């Protein structure tokens, strides 16, 4: 497991701390968006763009990160 984790960090050109912060912040954003989407499921007029905004932000963040480390 440690060997695979170190390989993942190396492939992404990230330190453990940098990877932790990147993943942690995105995880919190997903939890927030998930909460909004559950509310949206119950009352459709609330947070109508929560899902699409999340996907857009995640795609941009991961794409920008990938372009940055290459």
mmJSON file of the N, C-alpha and C atoms, coordinates in Angstrom:
{"data_MODEL":{"atom_site":{
"group_PDB":["ATOM","ATOM","ATOM","ATOM","ATOM","ATOM","ATOM","ATOM","ATOM","ATOM","ATOM","ATOM","ATOM","ATOM","ATOM","ATOM","ATOM","ATOM","ATOM","ATOM","ATOM","ATOM","ATOM","ATOM","ATOM","ATOM","ATOM","ATOM","ATOM","ATOM","ATOM","ATOM","ATOM","ATOM","ATOM","ATOM","ATOM","ATOM","ATOM","ATOM","ATOM","ATOM","ATOM","ATOM","ATOM","ATOM","ATOM","ATOM","ATOM","ATOM","ATOM","ATOM","ATOM","ATOM","ATOM","ATOM","ATOM","ATOM","ATOM","ATOM","ATOM","ATOM","ATOM","ATOM","ATOM","ATOM","ATOM","ATOM","ATOM","ATOM","ATOM","ATOM","ATOM","ATOM","ATOM","ATOM","ATOM","ATOM","ATOM","ATOM","ATOM","ATOM","ATOM","ATOM","ATOM","ATOM","ATOM","ATOM","ATOM","ATOM","ATOM","ATOM","ATOM","ATOM","ATOM","ATOM","ATOM","ATOM","ATOM","ATOM","ATOM","ATOM","ATOM","ATOM","ATOM","ATOM","ATOM","ATOM","ATOM","ATOM","ATOM","ATOM","ATOM","ATOM","ATOM","ATOM","ATOM","ATOM","ATOM","ATOM","ATOM","ATOM","ATOM","ATOM","ATOM","ATOM","ATOM","ATOM","ATOM","ATOM","ATOM","ATOM","ATOM","ATOM","ATOM","ATOM","ATOM","ATOM","ATOM","ATOM","ATOM","ATOM","ATOM","ATOM","ATOM","ATOM","ATOM","ATOM","ATOM","ATOM","ATOM","ATOM","ATOM","ATOM","ATOM","ATOM","ATOM","ATOM","ATOM","ATOM","ATOM","ATOM","ATOM","ATOM","ATOM","ATOM","ATOM","ATOM","ATOM","ATOM","ATOM","ATOM","ATOM","ATOM","ATOM","ATOM","ATOM","ATOM","ATOM","ATOM","ATOM","ATOM","ATOM","ATOM","ATOM","ATOM","ATOM","ATOM","ATOM","ATOM","ATOM","ATOM","ATOM","ATOM","ATOM","ATOM","ATOM","ATOM","ATOM","ATOM","ATOM","ATOM","ATOM","ATOM","ATOM","ATOM","ATOM","ATOM","ATOM","ATOM"],
"id":[1,2,3,4,5,6,7,8,9,10,11,12,13,14,15,16,17,18,19,20,21,22,23,24,25,26,27,28,29,30,31,32,33,34,35,36,37,38,39,40,41,42,43,44,45,46,47,48,49,50,51,52,53,54,55,56,57,58,59,60,61,62,63,64,65,66,67,68,69,70,71,72,73,74,75,76,77,78,79,80,81,82,83,84,85,86,87,88,89,90,91,92,93,94,95,96,97,98,99,100,101,102,103,104,105,106,107,108,109,110,111,112,113,114,115,116,117,118,119,120,121,122,123,124,125,126,127,128,129,130,131,132,133,134,135,136,137,138,139,140,141,142,143,144,145,146,147,148,149,150,151,152,153,154,155,156,157,158,159,160,161,162,163,164,165,166,167,168,169,170,171,172,173,174,175,176,177,178,179,180,181,182,183,184,185,186,187,188,189,190,191,192,193,194,195,196,197,198,199,200,201,202,203,204,205,206,207,208,209,210],
"type_symbol":["N","C","C","N","C","C","N","C","C","N","C","C","N","C","C","N","C","C","N","C","C","N","C","C","N","C","C","N","C","C","N","C","C","N","C","C","N","C","C","N","C","C","N","C","C","N","C","C","N","C","C","N","C","C","N","C","C","N","C","C","N","C","C","N","C","C","N","C","C","N","C","C","N","C","C","N","C","C","N","C","C","N","C","C","N","C","C","N","C","C","N","C","C","N","C","C","N","C","C","N","C","C","N","C","C","N","C","C","N","C","C","N","C","C","N","C","C","N","C","C","N","C","C","N","C","C","N","C","C","N","C","C","N","C","C","N","C","C","N","C","C","N","C","C","N","C","C","N","C","C","N","C","C","N","C","C","N","C","C","N","C","C","N","C","C","N","C","C","N","C","C","N","C","C","N","C","C","N","C","C","N","C","C","N","C","C","N","C","C","N","C","C","N","C","C","N","C","C","N","C","C","N","C","C","N","C","C","N","C","C"],
"label_atom_id":["N","CA","C","N","CA","C","N","CA","C","N","CA","C","N","CA","C","N","CA","C","N","CA","C","N","CA","C","N","CA","C","N","CA","C","N","CA","C","N","CA","C","N","CA","C","N","CA","C","N","CA","C","N","CA","C","N","CA","C","N","CA","C","N","CA","C","N","CA","C","N","CA","C","N","CA","C","N","CA","C","N","CA","C","N","CA","C","N","CA","C","N","CA","C","N","CA","C","N","CA","C","N","CA","C","N","CA","C","N","CA","C","N","CA","C","N","CA","C","N","CA","C","N","CA","C","N","CA","C","N","CA","C","N","CA","C","N","CA","C","N","CA","C","N","CA","C","N","CA","C","N","CA","C","N","CA","C","N","CA","C","N","CA","C","N","CA","C","N","CA","C","N","CA","C","N","CA","C","N","CA","C","N","CA","C","N","CA","C","N","CA","C","N","CA","C","N","CA","C","N","CA","C","N","CA","C","N","CA","C","N","CA","C","N","CA","C","N","CA","C","N","CA","C","N","CA","C","N","CA","C","N","CA","C","N","CA","C","N","CA","C","N","CA","C"],
"label_alt_id":[null,null,null,null,null,null,null,null,null,null,null,null,null,null,null,null,null,null,null,null,null,null,null,null,null,null,null,null,null,null,null,null,null,null,null,null,null,null,null,null,null,null,null,null,null,null,null,null,null,null,null,null,null,null,null,null,null,null,null,null,null,null,null,null,null,null,null,null,null,null,null,null,null,null,null,null,null,null,null,null,null,null,null,null,null,null,null,null,null,null,null,null,null,null,null,null,null,null,null,null,null,null,null,null,null,null,null,null,null,null,null,null,null,null,null,null,null,null,null,null,null,null,null,null,null,null,null,null,null,null,null,null,null,null,null,null,null,null,null,null,null,null,null,null,null,null,null,null,null,null,null,null,null,null,null,null,null,null,null,null,null,null,null,null,null,null,null,null,null,null,null,null,null,null,null,null,null,null,null,null,null,null,null,null,null,null,null,null,null,null,null,null,null,null,null,null,null,null,null,null,null,null,null,null,null,null,null,null,null,null],
"label_comp_id":["UNK","UNK","UNK","UNK","UNK","UNK","UNK","UNK","UNK","UNK","UNK","UNK","UNK","UNK","UNK","UNK","UNK","UNK","UNK","UNK","UNK","UNK","UNK","UNK","UNK","UNK","UNK","UNK","UNK","UNK","UNK","UNK","UNK","UNK","UNK","UNK","UNK","UNK","UNK","UNK","UNK","UNK","UNK","UNK","UNK","UNK","UNK","UNK","UNK","UNK","UNK","UNK","UNK","UNK","UNK","UNK","UNK","UNK","UNK","UNK","UNK","UNK","UNK","UNK","UNK","UNK","UNK","UNK","UNK","UNK","UNK","UNK","UNK","UNK","UNK","UNK","UNK","UNK","UNK","UNK","UNK","UNK","UNK","UNK","UNK","UNK","UNK","UNK","UNK","UNK","UNK","UNK","UNK","UNK","UNK","UNK","UNK","UNK","UNK","UNK","UNK","UNK","UNK","UNK","UNK","UNK","UNK","UNK","UNK","UNK","UNK","UNK","UNK","UNK","UNK","UNK","UNK","UNK","UNK","UNK","UNK","UNK","UNK","UNK","UNK","UNK","UNK","UNK","UNK","UNK","UNK","UNK","UNK","UNK","UNK","UNK","UNK","UNK","UNK","UNK","UNK","UNK","UNK","UNK","UNK","UNK","UNK","UNK","UNK","UNK","UNK","UNK","UNK","UNK","UNK","UNK","UNK","UNK","UNK","UNK","UNK","UNK","UNK","UNK","UNK","UNK","UNK","UNK","UNK","UNK","UNK","UNK","UNK","UNK","UNK","UNK","UNK","UNK","UNK","UNK","UNK","UNK","UNK","UNK","UNK","UNK","UNK","UNK","UNK","UNK","UNK","UNK","UNK","UNK","UNK","UNK","UNK","UNK","UNK","UNK","UNK","UNK","UNK","UNK","UNK","UNK","UNK","UNK","UNK","UNK"],
"label_asym_id":["A","A","A","A","A","A","A","A","A","A","A","A","A","A","A","A","A","A","A","A","A","A","A","A","A","A","A","A","A","A","A","A","A","A","A","A","A","A","A","A","A","A","A","A","A","A","A","A","A","A","A","A","A","A","A","A","A","A","A","A","A","A","A","A","A","A","A","A","A","A","A","A","A","A","A","A","A","A","A","A","A","A","A","A","A","A","A","A","A","A","A","A","A","A","A","A","A","A","A","A","A","A","A","A","A","A","A","A","A","A","A","A","A","A","A","A","A","A","A","A","A","A","A","A","A","A","A","A","A","A","A","A","A","A","A","A","A","A","A","A","A","A","A","A","A","A","A","A","A","A","A","A","A","A","A","A","A","A","A","A","A","A","A","A","A","A","A","A","A","A","A","A","A","A","A","A","A","A","A","A","A","A","A","A","A","A","A","A","A","A","A","A","A","A","A","A","A","A","A","A","A","A","A","A","A","A","A","A","A","A"],
"label_entity_id":["1","1","1","1","1","1","1","1","1","1","1","1","1","1","1","1","1","1","1","1","1","1","1","1","1","1","1","1","1","1","1","1","1","1","1","1","1","1","1","1","1","1","1","1","1","1","1","1","1","1","1","1","1","1","1","1","1","1","1","1","1","1","1","1","1","1","1","1","1","1","1","1","1","1","1","1","1","1","1","1","1","1","1","1","1","1","1","1","1","1","1","1","1","1","1","1","1","1","1","1","1","1","1","1","1","1","1","1","1","1","1","1","1","1","1","1","1","1","1","1","1","1","1","1","1","1","1","1","1","1","1","1","1","1","1","1","1","1","1","1","1","1","1","1","1","1","1","1","1","1","1","1","1","1","1","1","1","1","1","1","1","1","1","1","1","1","1","1","1","1","1","1","1","1","1","1","1","1","1","1","1","1","1","1","1","1","1","1","1","1","1","1","1","1","1","1","1","1","1","1","1","1","1","1","1","1","1","1","1","1"],
"label_seq_id":[1,1,1,2,2,2,3,3,3,4,4,4,5,5,5,6,6,6,7,7,7,8,8,8,9,9,9,10,10,10,11,11,11,12,12,12,13,13,13,14,14,14,15,15,15,16,16,16,17,17,17,18,18,18,19,19,19,20,20,20,21,21,21,22,22,22,23,23,23,24,24,24,25,25,25,26,26,26,27,27,27,28,28,28,29,29,29,30,30,30,31,31,31,32,32,32,33,33,33,34,34,34,35,35,35,36,36,36,37,37,37,38,38,38,39,39,39,40,40,40,41,41,41,42,42,42,43,43,43,44,44,44,45,45,45,46,46,46,47,47,47,48,48,48,49,49,49,50,50,50,51,51,51,52,52,52,53,53,53,54,54,54,55,55,55,56,56,56,57,57,57,58,58,58,59,59,59,60,60,60,61,61,61,62,62,62,63,63,63,64,64,64,65,65,65,66,66,66,67,67,67,68,68,68,69,69,69,70,70,70],
"pdbx_PDB_ins_code":[null,null,null,null,null,null,null,null,null,null,null,null,null,null,null,null,null,null,null,null,null,null,null,null,null,null,null,null,null,null,null,null,null,null,null,null,null,null,null,null,null,null,null,null,null,null,null,null,null,null,null,null,null,null,null,null,null,null,null,null,null,null,null,null,null,null,null,null,null,null,null,null,null,null,null,null,null,null,null,null,null,null,null,null,null,null,null,null,null,null,null,null,null,null,null,null,null,null,null,null,null,null,null,null,null,null,null,null,null,null,null,null,null,null,null,null,null,null,null,null,null,null,null,null,null,null,null,null,null,null,null,null,null,null,null,null,null,null,null,null,null,null,null,null,null,null,null,null,null,null,null,null,null,null,null,null,null,null,null,null,null,null,null,null,null,null,null,null,null,null,null,null,null,null,null,null,null,null,null,null,null,null,null,null,null,null,null,null,null,null,null,null,null,null,null,null,null,null,null,null,null,null,null,null,null,null,null,null,null,null],
"Cartn_x":[0.822,0.0,0.873,1.914,2.801,3.481,3.923,4.594,3.658,2.391,1.409,1.118,1.057,0.805,1.957,3.177,4.347,4.388,4.025,3.989,2.944,1.789,0.726,1.206,1.869,2.398,3.428,4.299,5.33,4.705,3.721,3.054,2.365,1.919,1.223,2.116,3.407,4.385,3.928,3.52,3.009,3.665,3.808,4.244,3.024,3.261,2.14,1.247,1.859,1.088,0.284,0.918,0.21,-0.948,-0.717,-1.769,-2.893,-2.522,-3.523,-4.427,-3.836,-4.627,-5.512,-4.948,-5.703,-6.917,-6.698,-7.78,-8.773,-8.274,-9.138,-10.081,-9.539,-10.359,-11.41,-11.001,-11.969,-13.014,-12.617,-13.569,-14.62,-14.169,-15.119,-16.069,-15.541,-16.387,-17.438,-17.058,-18.007,-19.091,-18.704,-19.694,-20.682,-20.165,-21.016,-21.976,-21.431,-22.272,-23.28,-22.863,-23.778,-24.944,-24.655,-25.717,-26.686,-26.129,-26.979,-27.82,-27.221,-27.965,-29.09,-28.872,-29.943,-31.082,-30.74,-31.772,-32.487,-31.723,-32.3,-33.25,-32.923,-33.795,-35.149,-35.136,-36.371,-37.153,-36.43,-37.056,-36.286,-36.749,-35.991,-35.601,-36.31,-35.946,-34.715,-34.294,-33.087,-31.86,-30.825,-29.522,-29.607,-30.272,-30.443,-29.142,-28.098,-26.836,-25.757,-26.094,-25.088,-24.297,-24.974,-24.296,-23.388,-23.904,-23.1,-21.927,-22.129,-21.018,-19.914,-20.314,-19.332,-18.51,-19.184,-18.481,-17.549,-18.003,-17.168,-15.93,-16.126,-14.986,-13.999,-14.5,-13.602,-12.822,-13.498,-12.816,-11.736,-12.057,-11.084,-9.905,-10.177,-9.115,-8.182,-8.754,-7.92,-7.172,-7.818,-7.155,-6.03,-6.298,-5.26,-4.099,-4.394,-3.329,-2.491,-3.16,-2.437,-1.532,-2.054,-1.259,-0.094,-0.29,0.751,1.926,1.659,2.749,3.417,2.844,3.473,4.561],
"Cartn_y":[-1.181,0.0,1.254,1.27,2.433,2.643,1.544,1.635,2.235,1.787,2.324,3.797,4.163,5.554,6.449,5.996,6.778,6.897,5.838,5.876,6.886,6.906,7.856,9.292,9.56,10.903,11.277,10.338,10.594,10.864,10.051,10.225,11.578,12.104,13.384,14.543,14.251,15.28,16.097,15.395,16.073,15.507,16.38,15.918,15.345,14.652,14.115,15.25,16.303,17.435,18.114,18.347,18.971,18.12,16.825,15.903,15.87,15.84,15.825,17.049,18.224,19.459,19.468,19.081,19.04,18.12,16.901,15.927,16.327,16.844,17.224,18.358,19.388,20.535,20.1,19.257,18.788,17.878,17.086,16.239,17.06,18.115,18.992,19.656,20.069,20.673,19.694,18.433,17.411,17.167,17.178,17.013,18.178,19.386,20.579,20.486,20.176,20.066,18.931,17.827,16.709,17.102,17.889,18.388,19.258,20.155,21.01,20.183,19.119,18.281,17.514,17.096,16.415,17.397,18.62,19.646,19.916,19.987,20.22,19.082,17.865,16.73,16.876,17.433,17.599,18.816,19.937,21.185,21.666,21.31,21.561,23.017,23.974,25.368,25.812,25.042,25.371,24.744,25.522,25.068,24.322,24.91,24.199,23.952,24.698,24.553,23.844,23.314,22.722,21.605,20.702,19.577,20.007,20.837,21.256,22.142,22.975,23.795,22.931,21.898,20.995,20.306,19.759,19.055,20.004,21.217,22.202,22.543,22.826,23.195,22.051,20.845,19.695,19.46,19.517,19.318,20.371,21.627,22.706,22.52,22.195,22.044,20.889,19.739,18.585,18.803,19.436,19.722,20.72,21.787,22.797,22.186,21.343,20.698,19.81,19.049,18.142,18.956,20.059,20.902,21.548,21.84,22.489,21.561,20.283,19.362,18.737,18.871,18.264,19.129],
"Cartn_z":[0.0,0.0,0.0,0.795,0.858,-0.488,-1.103,-2.398,-3.456,-3.472,-4.419,-4.143,-2.867,-2.504,-2.956,-2.724,-3.149,-4.67,-5.366,-6.833,-7.311,-6.668,-7.022,-6.832,-5.713,-5.462,-6.527,-6.862,-7.86,-9.232,-9.624,-10.913,-11.023,-9.899,-9.889,-9.479,-9.29,-8.95,-7.738,-6.682,-5.493,-4.242,-3.255,-1.939,-1.23,-0.124,0.638,1.129,1.654,2.18,1.08,-0.066,-1.179,-1.661,-1.761,-2.183,-1.151,0.119,1.187,1.086,0.951,0.88,-0.369,-1.506,-2.758,-2.608,-2.128,-1.995,-0.905,0.206,1.322,0.931,0.307,-0.111,-1.129,-2.078,-3.071,-2.426,-1.465,-0.751,-0.014,0.654,1.342,0.354,-0.793,-1.827,-2.33,-2.461,-2.908,-1.856,-0.593,0.481,0.467,0.313,0.254,-0.932,-2.11,-3.305,-3.147,-2.532,-2.307,-1.42,-0.402,0.474,-0.311,-1.139,-1.976,-2.938,-3.5,-4.446,-3.758,-2.527,-1.785,-1.526,-1.128,-0.932,-2.253,-3.342,-4.665,-5.057,-4.678,-4.991,-4.315,-3.111,-2.341,-2.824,-3.017,-3.462,-4.693,-5.891,-7.117,-7.396,-6.818,-7.087,-6.289,-5.308,-4.54,-5.19,-5.331,-5.832,-7.169,-8.179,-9.45,-10.21,-9.897,-10.626,-9.809,-8.663,-7.763,-8.436,-9.119,-9.748,-10.884,-11.772,-12.926,-12.496,-11.485,-10.988,-10.386,-9.639,-9.044,-10.126,-11.117,-12.189,-12.925,-13.212,-13.902,-13.079,-11.784,-10.924,-10.772,-10.58,-10.443,-11.736,-12.867,-14.142,-14.346,-14.073,-14.235,-13.292,-12.052,-11.066,-11.415,-11.77,-12.104,-13.41,-14.388,-15.665,-15.464,-14.717,-14.464,-13.695,-12.72,-11.943,-12.85,-13.71,-14.601,-15.545,-16.073,-16.978,-16.241,-14.959,-14.157,-13.915,-13.673,-13.314,-14.533,-15.715,-16.885,-17.457],
"occupancy":[1.0,1.0,1.0,1.0,1.0,1.0,1.0,1.0,1.0,1.0,1.0,1.0,1.0,1.0,1.0,1.0,1.0,1.0,1.0,1.0,1.0,1.0,1.0,1.0,1.0,1.0,1.0,1.0,1.0,1.0,1.0,1.0,1.0,1.0,1.0,1.0,1.0,1.0,1.0,1.0,1.0,1.0,1.0,1.0,1.0,1.0,1.0,1.0,1.0,1.0,1.0,1.0,1.0,1.0,1.0,1.0,1.0,1.0,1.0,1.0,1.0,1.0,1.0,1.0,1.0,1.0,1.0,1.0,1.0,1.0,1.0,1.0,1.0,1.0,1.0,1.0,1.0,1.0,1.0,1.0,1.0,1.0,1.0,1.0,1.0,1.0,1.0,1.0,1.0,1.0,1.0,1.0,1.0,1.0,1.0,1.0,1.0,1.0,1.0,1.0,1.0,1.0,1.0,1.0,1.0,1.0,1.0,1.0,1.0,1.0,1.0,1.0,1.0,1.0,1.0,1.0,1.0,1.0,1.0,1.0,1.0,1.0,1.0,1.0,1.0,1.0,1.0,1.0,1.0,1.0,1.0,1.0,1.0,1.0,1.0,1.0,1.0,1.0,1.0,1.0,1.0,1.0,1.0,1.0,1.0,1.0,1.0,1.0,1.0,1.0,1.0,1.0,1.0,1.0,1.0,1.0,1.0,1.0,1.0,1.0,1.0,1.0,1.0,1.0,1.0,1.0,1.0,1.0,1.0,1.0,1.0,1.0,1.0,1.0,1.0,1.0,1.0,1.0,1.0,1.0,1.0,1.0,1.0,1.0,1.0,1.0,1.0,1.0,1.0,1.0,1.0,1.0,1.0,1.0,1.0,1.0,1.0,1.0,1.0,1.0,1.0,1.0,1.0,1.0,1.0,1.0,1.0,1.0,1.0,1.0],
"B_iso_or_equiv":[0.0,0.0,0.0,0.0,0.0,0.0,0.0,0.0,0.0,0.0,0.0,0.0,0.0,0.0,0.0,0.0,0.0,0.0,0.0,0.0,0.0,0.0,0.0,0.0,0.0,0.0,0.0,0.0,0.0,0.0,0.0,0.0,0.0,0.0,0.0,0.0,0.0,0.0,0.0,0.0,0.0,0.0,0.0,0.0,0.0,0.0,0.0,0.0,0.0,0.0,0.0,0.0,0.0,0.0,0.0,0.0,0.0,0.0,0.0,0.0,0.0,0.0,0.0,0.0,0.0,0.0,0.0,0.0,0.0,0.0,0.0,0.0,0.0,0.0,0.0,0.0,0.0,0.0,0.0,0.0,0.0,0.0,0.0,0.0,0.0,0.0,0.0,0.0,0.0,0.0,0.0,0.0,0.0,0.0,0.0,0.0,0.0,0.0,0.0,0.0,0.0,0.0,0.0,0.0,0.0,0.0,0.0,0.0,0.0,0.0,0.0,0.0,0.0,0.0,0.0,0.0,0.0,0.0,0.0,0.0,0.0,0.0,0.0,0.0,0.0,0.0,0.0,0.0,0.0,0.0,0.0,0.0,0.0,0.0,0.0,0.0,0.0,0.0,0.0,0.0,0.0,0.0,0.0,0.0,0.0,0.0,0.0,0.0,0.0,0.0,0.0,0.0,0.0,0.0,0.0,0.0,0.0,0.0,0.0,0.0,0.0,0.0,0.0,0.0,0.0,0.0,0.0,0.0,0.0,0.0,0.0,0.0,0.0,0.0,0.0,0.0,0.0,0.0,0.0,0.0,0.0,0.0,0.0,0.0,0.0,0.0,0.0,0.0,0.0,0.0,0.0,0.0,0.0,0.0,0.0,0.0,0.0,0.0,0.0,0.0,0.0,0.0,0.0,0.0,0.0,0.0,0.0,0.0,0.0,0.0],
"pdbx_formal_charge":[null,null,null,null,null,null,null,null,null,null,null,null,null,null,null,null,null,null,null,null,null,null,null,null,null,null,null,null,null,null,null,null,null,null,null,null,null,null,null,null,null,null,null,null,null,null,null,null,null,null,null,null,null,null,null,null,null,null,null,null,null,null,null,null,null,null,null,null,null,null,null,null,null,null,null,null,null,null,null,null,null,null,null,null,null,null,null,null,null,null,null,null,null,null,null,null,null,null,null,null,null,null,null,null,null,null,null,null,null,null,null,null,null,null,null,null,null,null,null,null,null,null,null,null,null,null,null,null,null,null,null,null,null,null,null,null,null,null,null,null,null,null,null,null,null,null,null,null,null,null,null,null,null,null,null,null,null,null,null,null,null,null,null,null,null,null,null,null,null,null,null,null,null,null,null,null,null,null,null,null,null,null,null,null,null,null,null,null,null,null,null,null,null,null,null,null,null,null,null,null,null,null,null,null,null,null,null,null,null,null],
"auth_seq_id":[1,1,1,2,2,2,3,3,3,4,4,4,5,5,5,6,6,6,7,7,7,8,8,8,9,9,9,10,10,10,11,11,11,12,12,12,13,13,13,14,14,14,15,15,15,16,16,16,17,17,17,18,18,18,19,19,19,20,20,20,21,21,21,22,22,22,23,23,23,24,24,24,25,25,25,26,26,26,27,27,27,28,28,28,29,29,29,30,30,30,31,31,31,32,32,32,33,33,33,34,34,34,35,35,35,36,36,36,37,37,37,38,38,38,39,39,39,40,40,40,41,41,41,42,42,42,43,43,43,44,44,44,45,45,45,46,46,46,47,47,47,48,48,48,49,49,49,50,50,50,51,51,51,52,52,52,53,53,53,54,54,54,55,55,55,56,56,56,57,57,57,58,58,58,59,59,59,60,60,60,61,61,61,62,62,62,63,63,63,64,64,64,65,65,65,66,66,66,67,67,67,68,68,68,69,69,69,70,70,70],
"auth_comp_id":["UNK","UNK","UNK","UNK","UNK","UNK","UNK","UNK","UNK","UNK","UNK","UNK","UNK","UNK","UNK","UNK","UNK","UNK","UNK","UNK","UNK","UNK","UNK","UNK","UNK","UNK","UNK","UNK","UNK","UNK","UNK","UNK","UNK","UNK","UNK","UNK","UNK","UNK","UNK","UNK","UNK","UNK","UNK","UNK","UNK","UNK","UNK","UNK","UNK","UNK","UNK","UNK","UNK","UNK","UNK","UNK","UNK","UNK","UNK","UNK","UNK","UNK","UNK","UNK","UNK","UNK","UNK","UNK","UNK","UNK","UNK","UNK","UNK","UNK","UNK","UNK","UNK","UNK","UNK","UNK","UNK","UNK","UNK","UNK","UNK","UNK","UNK","UNK","UNK","UNK","UNK","UNK","UNK","UNK","UNK","UNK","UNK","UNK","UNK","UNK","UNK","UNK","UNK","UNK","UNK","UNK","UNK","UNK","UNK","UNK","UNK","UNK","UNK","UNK","UNK","UNK","UNK","UNK","UNK","UNK","UNK","UNK","UNK","UNK","UNK","UNK","UNK","UNK","UNK","UNK","UNK","UNK","UNK","UNK","UNK","UNK","UNK","UNK","UNK","UNK","UNK","UNK","UNK","UNK","UNK","UNK","UNK","UNK","UNK","UNK","UNK","UNK","UNK","UNK","UNK","UNK","UNK","UNK","UNK","UNK","UNK","UNK","UNK","UNK","UNK","UNK","UNK","UNK","UNK","UNK","UNK","UNK","UNK","UNK","UNK","UNK","UNK","UNK","UNK","UNK","UNK","UNK","UNK","UNK","UNK","UNK","UNK","UNK","UNK","UNK","UNK","UNK","UNK","UNK","UNK","UNK","UNK","UNK","UNK","UNK","UNK","UNK","UNK","UNK","UNK","UNK","UNK","UNK","UNK","UNK"],
"auth_asym_id":["A","A","A","A","A","A","A","A","A","A","A","A","A","A","A","A","A","A","A","A","A","A","A","A","A","A","A","A","A","A","A","A","A","A","A","A","A","A","A","A","A","A","A","A","A","A","A","A","A","A","A","A","A","A","A","A","A","A","A","A","A","A","A","A","A","A","A","A","A","A","A","A","A","A","A","A","A","A","A","A","A","A","A","A","A","A","A","A","A","A","A","A","A","A","A","A","A","A","A","A","A","A","A","A","A","A","A","A","A","A","A","A","A","A","A","A","A","A","A","A","A","A","A","A","A","A","A","A","A","A","A","A","A","A","A","A","A","A","A","A","A","A","A","A","A","A","A","A","A","A","A","A","A","A","A","A","A","A","A","A","A","A","A","A","A","A","A","A","A","A","A","A","A","A","A","A","A","A","A","A","A","A","A","A","A","A","A","A","A","A","A","A","A","A","A","A","A","A","A","A","A","A","A","A","A","A","A","A","A","A"],
"auth_atom_id":["N","CA","C","N","CA","C","N","CA","C","N","CA","C","N","CA","C","N","CA","C","N","CA","C","N","CA","C","N","CA","C","N","CA","C","N","CA","C","N","CA","C","N","CA","C","N","CA","C","N","CA","C","N","CA","C","N","CA","C","N","CA","C","N","CA","C","N","CA","C","N","CA","C","N","CA","C","N","CA","C","N","CA","C","N","CA","C","N","CA","C","N","CA","C","N","CA","C","N","CA","C","N","CA","C","N","CA","C","N","CA","C","N","CA","C","N","CA","C","N","CA","C","N","CA","C","N","CA","C","N","CA","C","N","CA","C","N","CA","C","N","CA","C","N","CA","C","N","CA","C","N","CA","C","N","CA","C","N","CA","C","N","CA","C","N","CA","C","N","CA","C","N","CA","C","N","CA","C","N","CA","C","N","CA","C","N","CA","C","N","CA","C","N","CA","C","N","CA","C","N","CA","C","N","CA","C","N","CA","C","N","CA","C","N","CA","C","N","CA","C","N","CA","C","N","CA","C","N","CA","C","N","CA","C","N","CA","C","N","CA","C","N","CA","C"],
"pdbx_PDB_model_num":[1,1,1,1,1,1,1,1,1,1,1,1,1,1,1,1,1,1,1,1,1,1,1,1,1,1,1,1,1,1,1,1,1,1,1,1,1,1,1,1,1,1,1,1,1,1,1,1,1,1,1,1,1,1,1,1,1,1,1,1,1,1,1,1,1,1,1,1,1,1,1,1,1,1,1,1,1,1,1,1,1,1,1,1,1,1,1,1,1,1,1,1,1,1,1,1,1,1,1,1,1,1,1,1,1,1,1,1,1,1,1,1,1,1,1,1,1,1,1,1,1,1,1,1,1,1,1,1,1,1,1,1,1,1,1,1,1,1,1,1,1,1,1,1,1,1,1,1,1,1,1,1,1,1,1,1,1,1,1,1,1,1,1,1,1,1,1,1,1,1,1,1,1,1,1,1,1,1,1,1,1,1,1,1,1,1,1,1,1,1,1,1,1,1,1,1,1,1,1,1,1,1,1,1,1,1,1,1,1,1]
}}}
